[in-house]
Amino acid sequence: MVIYQLPNGKIIRLTLEEYLDLTDEDIVYLVSIDFGESAQSPWTGSVLPYNTKGKDFENFEEDGDSNIRGDLPEDFDMGLDIPDVDFE
């Protein structure tokens, strides 16, 4: 489900397929017939109230692993030719 705000400020709910098929003419038509509903809150349809920490994030914090890219070795070469410069 996609929440789309029309240029007149009203919102409409569309499926992903409807959103991808939406043309400029469709938007002009929807605005001209005053279609949609007014959003009473800027957080309408937000997922923030349902946000929970994932188990992977909790395990990462508990392990205290400082290597964010745990699957890469510390001496991993990204293919960049950066010279090792000593500024003494």
Secondary structure, DSSP 8 states (H G I E B T S, - for coil): -EEEE-TTSEEEEE-HHHHHH--HHHHHHHHHTT-SEE-SSTTTT-SGGG----HHHHHHHHHT---SSTTS-TT---S---------
